[in-house]
C-alpha cells in the first residue's frame, strides 16, 4: 500500500492506518522502519477492531498456517534481514496481539461507509487494485 | 459515523476518535494485523 499512496490520494482520499498497538510502540516502529506517508494510529485495547467486527484468529489455526508457510517457504522474507527491523518484528511476535485480523474501510466526506472488507485470515487482504476501483467509482 | 467513537492513540499527539479523523475527509482506514 505504501507504494500506491499517490494513486489513493489522487482520488482525494486520506489514508489512516490503525494498528493494535499503543503510541509508544508505533513510535518505535517508525524509528526502525522510517516514517510512513500517512498517519498510523493505535488501538491498543482493540476496541475499534472488535467493535467493527474484526476477527481474532484461533492460535492453533495461525500457528498451523505459519508452520505450512515455513515448510513451503512461503514465509521467506517475512523476517527482515536488517537487524533493527528484524529485532522489531521478533519483539512484535512476542509482545503484540498477532491473532487479531485486519481490514479496510472506506468512508465518504460525510462519514458514510462506502465499502469495507474484513480479513478472514492473514492472506485475505483487500486487493489494492479493487480498493482503487472503489474510490474511482465513488468519484465518477 | 456517530458510532466511530473509538479512541485512538497517535505518537506525540493527543488521542482522537475515528470519527474525528474522518470528519469532512474522504478516508481509507486500514486496520493492520501488526506492525513490522
Backbone of each chain as nested JSON, in Angstrom:
{
  "chains": [
    {"id": "A", "residues": [
      {"number": 1, "name": "UNK", "atoms": {"N": [0.832, -1.205, 0.0], "CA": [0.0, 0.0, 0.0], "C": [0.871, 1.262, 0.0]}},
      {"number": 2, "name": "UNK", "atoms": {"N": [2.016, 1.182, 0.687], "CA": [2.906, 2.334, 0.792], "C": [3.254, 2.89, -0.594]}},
      {"number": 3, "name": "UNK", "atoms": {"N": [3.425, 1.954, -1.565], "CA": [3.83, 2.355, -2.918], "C": [2.674, 2.96, -3.714]}},
      {"number": 4, "name": "UNK", "atoms": {"N": [1.427, 2.712, -3.294], "CA": [0.259, 3.163, -4.064], "C": [-0.418, 4.386, -3.432]}},
      {"number": 5, "name": "UNK", "atoms": {"N": [0.234, 4.974, -2.437], "CA": [-0.358, 6.106, -1.719], "C": [-0.769, 7.224, -2.67]}},
      {"number": 6, "name": "UNK", "atoms": {"N": [0.098, 7.538, -3.634], "CA": [-0.201, 8.639, -4.558], "C": [-1.498, 8.406, -5.321]}},
      {"number": 7, "name": "UNK", "atoms": {"N": [-1.72, 7.155, -5.745], "CA": [-2.939, 6.843, -6.512], "C": [-4.191, 7.036, -5.648]}},
      {"number": 8, "name": "UNK", "atoms": {"N": [-4.061, 6.679, -4.382], "CA": [-5.202, 6.819, -3.464], "C": [-5.457, 8.296, -3.177]}},
      {"number": 9, "name": "UNK", "atoms": {"N": [-4.388, 9.04, -2.923], "CA": [-4.533, 10.47, -2.629], "C": [-5.02, 11.24, -3.868]}},
      {"number": 10, "name": "UNK", "atoms": {"N": [-4.644, 10.751, -5.047], "CA": [-5.098, 11.394, -6.29], "C": [-6.631, 11.347, -6.39]}},
      {"number": 11, "name": "UNK", "atoms": {"N": [-7.219, 10.314, -5.81], "CA": [-8.685, 10.19, -5.809], "C": [-9.318, 11.006, -4.687]}},
      {"number": 12, "name": "UNK", "atoms": {"N": [-8.472, 11.727, -3.931], "CA": [-8.981, 12.626, -2.894], "C": [-9.207, 11.963, -1.546]}},
      {"number": 13, "name": "UNK", "atoms": {"N": [-8.635, 10.797, -1.342], "CA": [-8.823, 10.074, -0.079], "C": [-7.565, 10.171, 0.787]}},
      {"number": 14, "name": "UNK", "atoms": {"N": [-7.764, 10.427, 2.077], "CA": [-6.652, 10.336, 3.016], "C": [-6.545, 8.887, 3.498]}},
      {"number": 15, "name": "UNK", "atoms": {"N": [-5.362, 8.507, 3.905], "CA": [-5.155, 7.142, 4.413], "C": [-4.861, 7.224, 5.905]}},
      {"number": 16, "name": "UNK", "atoms": {"N": [-5.504, 6.364, 6.647], "CA": [-5.235, 6.236, 8.078], "C": [-4.982, 4.757, 8.344]}},
      {"number": 17, "name": "UNK", "atoms": {"N": [-3.84, 4.454, 8.899], "CA": [-3.567, 3.066, 9.284], "C": [-3.8, 2.948, 10.784]}},
      {"number": 18, "name": "UNK", "atoms": {"N": [-4.429, 1.867, 11.18], "CA": [-4.674, 1.627, 12.602], "C": [-4.007, 0.313, 12.971]}},
      {"number": 19, "name": "UNK", "atoms": {"N": [-3.243, 0.36, 14.045], "CA": [-2.51, -0.831, 14.495], "C": [-2.979, -1.205, 15.897]}},
      {"number": 20, "name": "UNK", "atoms": {"N": [-2.923, -2.492, 16.23], "CA": [-3.349, -2.908, 17.574], "C": [-2.239, -2.698, 18.605]}},
      {"number": 21, "name": "UNK", "atoms": {"N": [-1.688, -1.504, 18.631], "CA": [-0.53, -1.19, 19.478], "C": [-0.723, 0.188, 20.093]}},
      {"number": 22, "name": "UNK", "atoms": {"N": [0.093, 0.505, 21.12], "CA": [-0.023, 1.839, 21.71], "C": [0.901, 2.825, 20.992]}},
      {"number": 23, "name": "UNK", "atoms": {"N": [0.766, 4.107, 21.358], "CA": [1.507, 5.168, 20.667], "C": [3.015, 4.986, 20.808]}},
      {"number": 24, "name": "UNK", "atoms": {"N": [3.467, 4.536, 21.966], "CA": [4.907, 4.338, 22.177], "C": [5.441, 3.295, 21.202]}},
      {"number": 25, "name": "UNK", "atoms": {"N": [4.703, 2.221, 21.051], "CA": [5.14, 1.14, 20.166], "C": [5.156, 1.603, 18.704]}},
      {"number": 26, "name": "UNK", "atoms": {"N": [4.168, 2.404, 18.338], "CA": [4.122, 2.934, 16.964], "C": [5.348, 3.827, 16.723]}},
      {"number": 27, "name": "UNK", "atoms": {"N": [5.718, 4.614, 17.74], "CA": [6.913, 5.452, 17.639], "C": [8.162, 4.612, 17.424]}},
      {"number": 28, "name": "UNK", "atoms": {"N": [8.255, 3.492, 18.154], "CA": [9.411, 2.592, 17.996], "C": [9.417, 1.966, 16.595]}},
      {"number": 29, "name": "UNK", "atoms": {"N": [8.22, 1.683, 16.082], "CA": [8.107, 1.099, 14.739], "C": [8.633, 2.069, 13.679]}},
      {"number": 30, "name": "UNK", "atoms": {"N": [8.21, 3.331, 13.759], "CA": [8.655, 4.294, 12.737], "C": [10.149, 4.61, 12.885]}},
      {"number": 31, "name": "UNK", "atoms": {"N": [10.668, 4.455, 14.105], "CA": [12.13, 4.611, 14.281], "C": [12.875, 3.517, 13.533]}},
      {"number": 32, "name": "UNK", "atoms": {"N": [12.343, 2.297, 13.6], "CA": [13.005, 1.143, 12.961], "C": [12.766, 1.112, 11.451]}},
      {"number": 33, "name": "UNK", "atoms": {"N": [11.554, 1.443, 11.022], "CA": [11.189, 1.268, 9.607], "C": [11.124, 2.58, 8.82]}},
      {"number": 34, "name": "UNK", "atoms": {"N": [11.256, 3.717, 9.509], "CA": [11.168, 5.004, 8.829], "C": [9.737, 5.529, 8.836]}},
      {"number": 35, "name": "UNK", "atoms": {"N": [9.612, 6.807, 8.548], "CA": [8.289, 7.442, 8.548], "C": [7.442, 6.923, 7.397]}},
      {"number": 36, "name": "UNK", "atoms": {"N": [6.147, 6.892, 7.61], "CA": [5.215, 6.475, 6.561], "C": [4.475, 7.715, 6.043]}},
      {"number": 37, "name": "UNK", "atoms": {"N": [4.028, 7.686, 4.793], "CA": [3.359, 8.879, 4.242], "C": [1.893, 8.988, 4.646]}},
      {"number": 38, "name": "UNK", "atoms": {"N": [1.544, 8.419, 5.78], "CA": [0.182, 8.548, 6.308], "C": [0.25, 8.342, 7.816]}},
      {"number": 39, "name": "UNK", "atoms": {"N": [-0.829, 8.725, 8.484], "CA": [-0.885, 8.609, 9.943], "C": [-1.018, 7.14, 10.349]}},
      {"number": 40, "name": "UNK", "atoms": {"N": [-0.296, 6.757, 11.383], "CA": [-0.515, 5.439, 11.98], "C": [-1.038, 5.687, 13.394]}},
      {"number": 41, "name": "UNK", "atoms": {"N": [-2.246, 5.249, 13.649], "CA": [-2.875, 5.438, 14.958], "C": [-2.967, 4.09, 15.657]}},
      {"number": 42, "name": "UNK", "atoms": {"N": [-3.005, 4.128, 16.974], "CA": [-3.023, 2.886, 17.74], "C": [-4.353, 2.629, 18.43]}},
      {"number": 43, "name": "UNK", "atoms": {"N": [-4.712, 1.369, 18.467], "CA": [-5.922, 0.925, 19.184], "C": [-5.474, -0.225, 20.093]}},
      {"number": 44, "name": "UNK", "atoms": {"N": [-4.689, 0.116, 21.147], "CA": [-4.051, -0.934, 21.955], "C": [-5.033, -1.89, 22.639]}},
      {"number": 45, "name": "UNK", "atoms": {"N": [-6.227, -1.409, 22.948], "CA": [-7.203, -2.304, 23.598], "C": [-8.053, -3.038, 22.562]}},
      {"number": 46, "name": "UNK", "atoms": {"N": [-7.805, -2.767, 21.282], "CA": [-8.525, -3.406, 20.159], "C": [-10.037, -3.172, 20.241]}},
      {"number": 47, "name": "UNK", "atoms": {"N": [-10.422, -2.022, 20.806], "CA": [-11.864, -1.732, 20.908], "C": [-12.474, -1.472, 19.534]}},
      {"number": 48, "name": "UNK", "atoms": {"N": [-11.738, -0.716, 18.699], "CA": [-12.245, -0.448, 17.343], "C": [-12.235, -1.738, 16.523]}},
      {"number": 49, "name": "UNK", "atoms": {"N": [-11.166, -2.492, 16.647], "CA": [-11.077, -3.763, 15.909], "C": [-12.302, -4.626, 16.212]}},
      {"number": 50, "name": "UNK", "atoms": {"N": [-12.525, -4.851, 17.505], "CA": [-13.618, -5.76, 17.892], "C": [-14.98, -5.133, 17.619]}},
      {"number": 51, "name": "UNK", "atoms": {"N": [-15.082, -3.835, 17.916], "CA": [-16.361, -3.15, 17.736], "C": [-16.815, -3.131, 16.282]}},
      {"number": 52, "name": "UNK", "atoms": {"N": [-15.847, -3.155, 15.373], "CA": [-16.185, -3.101, 13.948], "C": [-16.22, -4.489, 13.323]}},
      {"number": 53, "name": "UNK", "atoms": {"N": [-16.054, -5.498, 14.144], "CA": [-16.265, -6.867, 13.668], "C": [-15.035, -7.606, 13.18]}},
      {"number": 54, "name": "UNK", "atoms": {"N": [-13.867, -7.097, 13.506], "CA": [-12.648, -7.8, 13.085], "C": [-12.473, -9.08, 13.905]}},
      {"number": 55, "name": "UNK", "atoms": {"N": [-11.929, -10.082, 13.247], "CA": [-11.826, -11.393, 13.865], "C": [-10.52, -11.588, 14.629]}},
      {"number": 56, "name": "UNK", "atoms": {"N": [-10.589, -12.435, 15.621], "CA": [-9.368, -12.927, 16.251], "C": [-9.206, -14.363, 15.795]}},
      {"number": 57, "name": "UNK", "atoms": {"N": [-8.091, -14.632, 15.155], "CA": [-7.875, -15.972, 14.595], "C": [-7.444, -16.919, 15.714]}},
      {"number": 58, "name": "UNK", "atoms": {"N": [-8.006, -18.141, 15.762], "CA": [-7.577, -19.078, 16.798], "C": [-6.069, -19.337, 16.702]}},
      {"number": 59, "name": "UNK", "atoms": {"N": [-5.441, -19.435, 17.871], "CA": [-3.982, -19.608, 17.93], "C": [-3.533, -20.836, 17.134]}},
      {"number": 60, "name": "UNK", "atoms": {"N": [-4.251, -21.97, 17.286], "CA": [-3.843, -23.211, 16.621], "C": [-3.862, -23.046, 15.097]}},
      {"number": 61, "name": "UNK", "atoms": {"N": [-4.863, -22.274, 14.605], "CA": [-5.01, -22.098, 13.158], "C": [-3.868, -21.236, 12.602]}},
      {"number": 62, "name": "UNK", "atoms": {"N": [-3.565, -20.15, 13.329], "CA": [-2.498, -19.257, 12.875], "C": [-1.148, -19.962, 12.913]}},
      {"number": 63, "name": "UNK", "atoms": {"N": [-0.896, -20.689, 13.996], "CA": [0.384, -21.404, 14.114], "C": [0.492, -22.498, 13.046]}},
      {"number": 64, "name": "UNK", "atoms": {"N": [-0.654, -23.15, 12.746], "CA": [-0.676, -24.172, 11.693], "C": [-0.329, -23.571, 10.346]}},
      {"number": 65, "name": "UNK", "atoms": {"N": [-0.915, -22.417, 10.05], "CA": [-0.627, -21.746, 8.775], "C": [0.828, -21.311, 8.71]}},
      {"number": 66, "name": "UNK", "atoms": {"N": [1.346, -20.83, 9.859], "CA": [2.749, -20.393, 9.892], "C": [3.669, -21.579, 9.623]}},
      {"number": 67, "name": "UNK", "atoms": {"N": [3.336, -22.749, 10.205], "CA": [4.162, -23.949, 10.007], "C": [4.146, -24.36, 8.533]}},
      {"number": 68, "name": "UNK", "atoms": {"N": [2.957, -24.336, 7.92], "CA": [2.855, -24.697, 6.492], "C": [3.647, -23.683, 5.653]}},
      {"number": 69, "name": "UNK", "atoms": {"N": [3.527, -22.415, 5.989], "CA": [4.259, -21.36, 5.277], "C": [5.76, -21.552, 5.385]}},
      {"number": 70, "name": "UNK", "atoms": {"N": [6.214, -21.994, 6.557], "CA": [7.649, -22.225, 6.772], "C": [8.121, -23.394, 5.905]}},
      {"number": 71, "name": "UNK", "atoms": {"N": [7.328, -24.475, 5.9], "CA": [7.711, -25.68, 5.14], "C": [7.701, -25.383, 3.636]}},
      {"number": 72, "name": "UNK", "atoms": {"N": [6.681, -24.677, 3.182], "CA": [6.56, -24.404, 1.738], "C": [7.363, -23.167, 1.317]}},
      {"number": 73, "name": "UNK", "atoms": {"N": [8.068, -22.582, 2.265], "CA": [8.933, -21.402, 2.04], "C": [8.138, -20.167, 1.614]}},
      {"number": 74, "name": "UNK", "atoms": {"N": [6.819, -20.192, 1.864], "CA": [6.018, -19.02, 1.528], "C": [6.306, -17.869, 2.49]}},
      {"number": 75, "name": "UNK", "atoms": {"N": [6.952, -18.187, 3.621], "CA": [7.226, -17.145, 4.604], "C": [8.627, -16.56, 4.463]}},
      {"number": 76, "name": "UNK", "atoms": {"N": [9.339, -16.98, 3.406], "CA": [10.659, -16.393, 3.168], "C": [10.49, -14.886, 3.018]}},
      {"number": 77, "name": "UNK", "atoms": {"N": [11.324, -14.138, 3.694], "CA": [11.223, -12.682, 3.603], "C": [10.304, -12.086, 4.654]}},
      {"number": 78, "name": "UNK", "atoms": {"N": [9.626, -12.931, 5.426], "CA": [8.73, -12.444, 6.475], "C": [9.528, -11.726, 7.566]}},
      {"number": 79, "name": "UNK", "atoms": {"N": [10.689, -12.285, 7.903], "CA": [11.568, -11.644, 8.879], "C": [12.589, -10.802, 8.116]}},
      {"number": 80, "name": "UNK", "atoms": {"N": [12.606, -9.479, 8.346], "CA": [13.551, -8.623, 7.607], "C": [15.003, -9.001, 7.91]}},
      {"number": 81, "name": "UNK", "atoms": {"N": [15.887, -8.739, 6.962], "CA": [17.308, -9.052, 7.152], "C": [18.011, -7.976, 7.984]}},
      {"number": 82, "name": "UNK", "atoms": {"N": [17.589, -6.731, 7.794], "CA": [18.228, -5.632, 8.533], "C": [17.971, -5.824, 10.033]}},
      {"number": 83, "name": "UNK", "atoms": {"N": [19.06, -5.779, 10.826], "CA": [18.98, -6.151, 12.248], "C": [17.942, -5.351, 13.031]}},
      {"number": 84, "name": "UNK", "atoms": {"N": [17.911, -4.035, 12.823], "CA": [16.978, -3.188, 13.584], "C": [15.524, -3.594, 13.302]}},
      {"number": 85, "name": "UNK", "atoms": {"N": [15.238, -3.857, 12.02], "CA": [13.881, -4.253, 11.63], "C": [13.579, -5.668, 12.123]}},
      {"number": 86, "name": "UNK", "atoms": {"N": [14.588, -6.538, 12.002], "CA": [14.42, -7.925, 12.445], "C": [14.093, -7.968, 13.952]}},
      {"number": 87, "name": "UNK", "atoms": {"N": [14.847, -7.18, 14.734], "CA": [14.615, -7.135, 16.191], "C": [13.191, -6.676, 16.481]}},
      {"number": 88, "name": "UNK", "atoms": {"N": [12.727, -5.687, 15.702], "CA": [11.388, -5.153, 15.94], "C": [10.324, -6.209, 15.642]}},
      {"number": 89, "name": "UNK", "atoms": {"N": [10.472, -6.91, 14.522], "CA": [9.476, -7.925, 14.139], "C": [9.439, -9.056, 15.174]}},
      {"number": 90, "name": "UNK", "atoms": {"N": [10.615, -9.497, 15.614], "CA": [10.655, -10.58, 16.604], "C": [10.027, -10.125, 17.924]}},
      {"number": 91, "name": "UNK", "atoms": {"N": [10.272, -8.864, 18.288], "CA": [9.667, -8.315, 19.512], "C": [8.144, -8.259, 19.355]}},
      {"number": 92, "name": "UNK", "atoms": {"N": [7.693, -7.85, 18.165], "CA": [6.251, -7.796, 17.881], "C": [5.604, -9.155, 18.088]}},
      {"number": 93, "name": "UNK", "atoms": {"N": [6.264, -10.185, 17.565], "CA": [5.696, -11.535, 17.636], "C": [5.57, -12.015, 19.084]}},
      {"number": 94, "name": "UNK", "atoms": {"N": [6.454, -11.503, 19.949], "CA": [6.423, -11.94, 21.355], "C": [5.486, -11.095, 22.208]}},
      {"number": 95, "name": "UNK", "atoms": {"N": [5.352, -9.813, 21.873], "CA": [4.652, -8.915, 22.799], "C": [3.309, -8.384, 22.3]}},
      {"number": 96, "name": "UNK", "atoms": {"N": [3.042, -8.476, 20.993], "CA": [1.827, -7.86, 20.463], "C": [0.769, -8.918, 20.133]}},
      {"number": 97, "name": "UNK", "atoms": {"N": [-0.466, -8.443, 19.976], "CA": [-1.563, -9.343, 19.601], "C": [-1.45, -9.641, 18.108]}},
      {"number": 98, "name": "UNK", "atoms": {"N": [-0.907, -10.81, 17.782], "CA": [-0.731, -11.159, 16.359], "C": [-1.902, -12.001, 15.848]}},
      {"number": 99, "name": "UNK", "atoms": {"N": [-2.907, -12.183, 16.685], "CA": [-4.045, -13.027, 16.293], "C": [-5.204, -12.211, 15.712]}},
      {"number": 100, "name": "UNK", "atoms": {"N": [-5.239, -10.908, 16.061], "CA": [-6.328, -10.068, 15.552], "C": [-6.12, -9.848, 14.039]}},
      {"number": 101, "name": "UNK", "atoms": {"N": [-7.191, -9.864, 13.294], "CA": [-7.095, -9.715, 11.834], "C": [-7.436, -8.282, 11.407]}},
      {"number": 102, "name": "UNK", "atoms": {"N": [-6.964, -7.911, 10.252], "CA": [-7.137, -6.542, 9.775], "C": [-8.364, -6.354, 8.899]}},
      {"number": 103, "name": "UNK", "atoms": {"N": [-8.387, -5.231, 8.219], "CA": [-9.499, -4.937, 7.318], "C": [-9.357, -3.54, 6.731]}},
      {"number": 104, "name": "UNK", "atoms": {"N": [-10.205, -3.238, 5.765], "CA": [-10.139, -1.944, 5.086], "C": [-11.537, -1.337, 5.043]}},
      {"number": 105, "name": "UNK", "atoms": {"N": [-11.632, -0.07, 5.421], "CA": [-12.918, 0.624, 5.486], "C": [-12.805, 1.931, 4.711]}},
      {"number": 106, "name": "UNK", "atoms": {"N": [-13.763, 2.205, 3.857], "CA": [-13.723, 3.428, 3.053], "C": [-14.956, 4.278, 3.361]}},
      {"number": 107, "name": "UNK", "atoms": {"N": [-14.697, 5.548, 3.674], "CA": [-15.777, 6.476, 4.053], "C": [-15.789, 7.674, 3.115]}},
      {"number": 108, "name": "UNK", "atoms": {"N": [-16.982, 8.204, 2.864], "CA": [-17.049, 9.453, 2.101], "C": [-16.842, 10.63, 3.062]}},
      {"number": 109, "name": "UNK", "atoms": {"N": [-16.917, 11.859, 2.534], "CA": [-16.592, 13.013, 3.387], "C": [-17.698, 13.386, 4.372]}},
      {"number": 110, "name": "UNK", "atoms": {"N": [-18.81, 12.635, 4.341], "CA": [-19.821, 12.855, 5.387], "C": [-19.75, 11.741, 6.432]}},
      {"number": 111, "name": "UNK", "atoms": {"N": [-18.749, 10.897, 6.319], "CA": [-18.573, 9.824, 7.287], "C": [-19.398, 8.589, 6.978]}},
      {"number": 112, "name": "UNK", "atoms": {"N": [-20.031, 8.594, 5.799], "CA": [-20.843, 7.43, 5.417], "C": [-19.935, 6.323, 4.88]}},
      {"number": 113, "name": "UNK", "atoms": {"N": [-20.185, 5.113, 5.347], "CA": [-19.384, 3.976, 4.896], "C": [-19.725, 3.652, 3.439]}},
      {"number": 114, "name": "UNK", "atoms": {"N": [-18.696, 3.6, 2.608], "CA": [-18.895, 3.295, 1.181], "C": [-18.656, 1.816, 0.925]}},
      {"number": 115, "name": "UNK", "atoms": {"N": [-17.644, 1.282, 1.576], "CA": [-17.199, -0.09, 1.25], "C": [-16.331, -0.582, 2.399]}},
      {"number": 116, "name": "UNK", "atoms": {"N": [-16.341, -1.882, 2.627], "CA": [-15.388, -2.42, 3.607], "C": [-15.062, -3.873, 3.313]}},
      {"number": 117, "name": "UNK", "atoms": {"N": [-13.947, -4.288, 3.82], "CA": [-13.51, -5.682, 3.703], "C": [-12.886, -6.061, 5.038]}},
      {"number": 118, "name": "UNK", "atoms": {"N": [-13.404, -7.115, 5.659], "CA": [-12.818, -7.62, 6.904], "C": [-12.037, -8.88, 6.567]}},
      {"number": 119, "name": "UNK", "atoms": {"N": [-10.75, -8.868, 6.879], "CA": [-9.895, -10.006, 6.536], "C": [-10.329, -11.246, 7.33]}},
      {"number": 120, "name": "UNK", "atoms": {"N": [-10.425, -12.357, 6.613], "CA": [-10.785, -13.609, 7.277], "C": [-9.555, -14.369, 7.764]}},
      {"number": 121, "name": "UNK", "atoms": {"N": [-8.395, -14.029, 7.187], "CA": [-7.133, -14.691, 7.556], "C": [-5.995, -13.735, 7.183]}},
      {"number": 122, "name": "UNK", "atoms": {"N": [-4.76, -14.038, 7.576], "CA": [-3.652, -13.121, 7.262], "C": [-3.461, -12.883, 5.761]}},
      {"number": 123, "name": "UNK", "atoms": {"N": [-3.854, -13.839, 4.914], "CA": [-3.655, -13.674, 3.456], "C": [-4.827, -12.935, 2.806]}},
      {"number": 124, "name": "UNK", "atoms": {"N": [-5.914, -12.787, 3.525], "CA": [-7.154, -12.291, 2.928], "C": [-7.257, -10.763, 2.99]}},
      {"number": 125, "name": "UNK", "atoms": {"N": [-6.258, -10.061, 2.436], "CA": [-6.317, -8.601, 2.415], "C": [-7.189, -8.123, 1.255]}},
      {"number": 126, "name": "UNK", "atoms": {"N": [-7.746, -6.918, 1.407], "CA": [-8.406, -6.281, 0.258], "C": [-7.321, -6.006, -0.775]}},
      {"number": 127, "name": "UNK", "atoms": {"N": [-7.593, -6.364, -2.01], "CA": [-6.61, -6.112, -3.074], "C": [-6.577, -4.615, -3.367]}},
      {"number": 128, "name": "UNK", "atoms": {"N": [-5.399, -4.063, -3.442], "CA": [-5.269, -2.612, -3.609], "C": [-5.914, -2.139, -4.915]}},
      {"number": 129, "name": "UNK", "atoms": {"N": [-5.839, -2.965, -5.978], "CA": [-6.484, -2.589, -7.246], "C": [-8.004, -2.498, -7.079]}},
      {"number": 130, "name": "UNK", "atoms": {"N": [-8.561, -3.442, -6.319], "CA": [-10.015, -3.409, -6.077], "C": [-10.392, -2.16, -5.283]}},
      {"number": 131, "name": "UNK", "atoms": {"N": [-9.561, -1.826, -4.309], "CA": [-9.844, -0.643, -3.486], "C": [-9.805, 0.621, -4.346]}},
      {"number": 132, "name": "UNK", "atoms": {"N": [-8.792, 0.729, -5.186], "CA": [-8.677, 1.927, -6.042], "C": [-9.866, 2.001, -7.011]}},
      {"number": 133, "name": "UNK", "atoms": {"N": [-10.338, 0.859, -7.489], "CA": [-11.543, 0.824, -8.331], "C": [-12.749, 1.4, -7.581]}},
      {"number": 134, "name": "UNK", "atoms": {"N": [-12.875, 1.02, -6.304], "CA": [-13.983, 1.522, -5.48], "C": [-13.893, 3.045, -5.365]}},
      {"number": 135, "name": "UNK", "atoms": {"N": [-12.683, 3.561, -5.135], "CA": [-12.501, 5.013, -4.998], "C": [-12.861, 5.728, -6.299]}},
      {"number": 136, "name": "UNK", "atoms": {"N": [-12.43, 5.15, -7.419], "CA": [-12.71, 5.762, -8.724], "C": [-14.213, 5.748, -9.028]}},
      {"number": 137, "name": "UNK", "atoms": {"N": [-14.861, 4.627, -8.726], "CA": [-16.309, 4.537, -8.961], "C": [-17.059, 5.545, -8.107]}},
      {"number": 138, "name": "UNK", "atoms": {"N": [-16.586, 5.722, -6.865], "CA": [-17.238, 6.692, -5.98], "C": [-17.119, 8.098, -6.543]}},
      {"number": 139, "name": "UNK", "atoms": {"N": [-15.987, 8.41, -7.15], "CA": [-15.753, 9.768, -7.674], "C": [-16.408, 9.999, -9.041]}},
      {"number": 140, "name": "UNK", "atoms": {"N": [-16.775, 8.887, -9.714], "CA": [-17.288, 9.016, -11.104], "C": [-18.645, 9.721, -11.133]}}
    ]},
    {"id": "B", "residues": [
      {"number": 1, "name": "UNK", "atoms": {"N": [-21.584, 7.266, 11.508], "CA": [-20.383, 7.969, 11.948], "C": [-20.383, 8.173, 13.464]}},
      {"number": 2, "name": "UNK", "atoms": {"N": [-21.584, 8.34, 14.049], "CA": [-21.677, 8.532, 15.492], "C": [-21.091, 7.36, 16.258]}},
      {"number": 3, "name": "UNK", "atoms": {"N": [-21.122, 6.196, 15.602], "CA": [-20.637, 5.001, 16.296], "C": [-19.115, 4.953, 16.381]}},
      {"number": 4, "name": "UNK", "atoms": {"N": [-18.456, 5.76, 15.576], "CA": [-16.997, 5.641, 15.479], "C": [-16.293, 6.447, 16.567]}},
      {"number": 5, "name": "UNK", "atoms": {"N": [-16.647, 6.162, 17.8], "CA": [-16.118, 6.931, 18.927], "C": [-14.941, 6.236, 19.59]}},
      {"number": 6, "name": "UNK", "atoms": {"N": [-14.392, 5.283, 18.922], "CA": [-13.24, 4.579, 19.482], "C": [-12.063, 5.54, 19.6]}},
      {"number": 7, "name": "UNK", "atoms": {"N": [-11.434, 5.55, 20.768], "CA": [-10.279, 6.417, 20.997], "C": [-9.029, 5.785, 20.388]}},
      {"number": 8, "name": "UNK", "atoms": {"N": [-8.299, 6.581, 19.631], "CA": [-7.071, 6.092, 19.001], "C": [-5.881, 6.886, 19.522]}},
      {"number": 9, "name": "UNK", "atoms": {"N": [-4.763, 6.211, 19.671], "CA": [-3.546, 6.865, 20.151], "C": [-2.65, 7.213, 18.971]}},
      {"number": 10, "name": "UNK", "atoms": {"N": [-2.059, 8.392, 19.045], "CA": [-1.119, 8.819, 17.998], "C": [0.169, 9.263, 18.685]}},
      {"number": 11, "name": "UNK", "atoms": {"N": [1.319, 8.804, 18.192], "CA": [2.581, 9.213, 18.835], "C": [2.709, 10.73, 18.92]}},
      {"number": 12, "name": "UNK", "atoms": {"N": [3.106, 11.212, 20.076], "CA": [3.359, 12.63, 20.323], "C": [2.172, 13.516, 19.974]}},
      {"number": 13, "name": "UNK", "atoms": {"N": [0.981, 13.018, 20.207], "CA": [-0.216, 13.802, 19.938], "C": [-1.316, 13.359, 20.898]}},
      {"number": 14, "name": "UNK", "atoms": {"N": [-2.38, 14.142, 20.956], "CA": [-3.476, 13.737, 21.849], "C": [-4.326, 12.663, 21.158]}},
      {"number": 15, "name": "UNK", "atoms": {"N": [-5.06, 11.927, 21.977], "CA": [-5.923, 10.884, 21.419], "C": [-7.043, 11.512, 20.587]}},
      {"number": 16, "name": "UNK", "atoms": {"N": [-7.443, 10.812, 19.55], "CA": [-8.585, 11.274, 18.755], "C": [-9.515, 10.079, 18.529]}},
      {"number": 17, "name": "UNK", "atoms": {"N": [-10.742, 10.382, 18.181], "CA": [-11.654, 9.293, 17.834], "C": [-11.571, 9.053, 16.327]}},
      {"number": 18, "name": "UNK", "atoms": {"N": [-12.0, 7.895, 15.913], "CA": [-12.004, 7.593, 14.478], "C": [-12.917, 8.582, 13.746]}},
      {"number": 19, "name": "UNK", "atoms": {"N": [-14.025, 8.945, 14.378], "CA": [-14.956, 9.909, 13.767], "C": [-14.272, 11.251, 13.523]}},
      {"number": 20, "name": "UNK", "atoms": {"N": [-13.46, 11.701, 14.491], "CA": [-12.741, 12.979, 14.315], "C": [-11.749, 12.882, 13.155]}},
      {"number": 21, "name": "UNK", "atoms": {"N": [-11.136, 11.727, 13.032], "CA": [-10.159, 11.519, 11.971], "C": [-10.784, 11.664, 10.582]}},
      {"number": 22, "name": "UNK", "atoms": {"N": [-11.95, 11.063, 10.41], "CA": [-12.527, 11.006, 9.062], "C": [-13.505, 12.153, 8.788]}},
      {"number": 23, "name": "UNK", "atoms": {"N": [-13.659, 13.049, 9.78], "CA": [-14.611, 14.145, 9.668], "C": [-14.294, 15.025, 8.454]}},
      {"number": 24, "name": "UNK", "atoms": {"N": [-15.247, 15.157, 7.547], "CA": [-15.125, 16.021, 6.363], "C": [-14.019, 15.624, 5.39]}},
      {"number": 25, "name": "UNK", "atoms": {"N": [-13.506, 14.398, 5.516], "CA": [-12.469, 13.97, 4.571], "C": [-12.808, 12.581, 4.072]}},
      {"number": 26, "name": "UNK", "atoms": {"N": [-12.706, 12.407, 2.771], "CA": [-12.863, 11.053, 2.238], "C": [-11.682, 10.249, 2.767]}},
      {"number": 27, "name": "UNK", "atoms": {"N": [-11.975, 9.069, 3.307], "CA": [-10.923, 8.348, 4.028], "C": [-10.891, 6.872, 3.708]}},
      {"number": 28, "name": "UNK", "atoms": {"N": [-9.678, 6.368, 3.678], "CA": [-9.46, 4.92, 3.592], "C": [-8.785, 4.52, 4.904]}},
      {"number": 29, "name": "UNK", "atoms": {"N": [-9.492, 3.742, 5.702], "CA": [-8.979, 3.344, 7.012], "C": [-8.561, 1.882, 6.938]}},
      {"number": 30, "name": "UNK", "atoms": {"N": [-7.286, 1.651, 7.179], "CA": [-6.757, 0.291, 7.072], "C": [-6.346, -0.204, 8.447]}},
      {"number": 31, "name": "UNK", "atoms": {"N": [-7.003, -1.244, 8.895], "CA": [-6.622, -1.893, 10.154], "C": [-5.57, -2.947, 9.812]}},
      {"number": 32, "name": "UNK", "atoms": {"N": [-4.398, -2.811, 10.396], "CA": [-3.334, -3.776, 10.109], "C": [-3.279, -4.83, 11.208]}},
      {"number": 33, "name": "UNK", "atoms": {"N": [-2.776, -5.996, 10.849], "CA": [-2.684, -7.087, 11.833], "C": [-1.65, -6.768, 12.903]}},
      {"number": 34, "name": "UNK", "atoms": {"N": [-0.528, -6.286, 12.449], "CA": [0.532, -5.919, 13.395], "C": [1.525, -5.038, 12.663]}},
      {"number": 35, "name": "UNK", "atoms": {"N": [2.364, -4.366, 13.408], "CA": [3.394, -3.522, 12.805], "C": [4.632, -4.361, 12.552]}},
      {"number": 36, "name": "UNK", "atoms": {"N": [5.272, -4.13, 11.439], "CA": [6.517, -4.845, 11.136], "C": [6.281, -6.001, 10.2]}}
    ]}
  ]
}
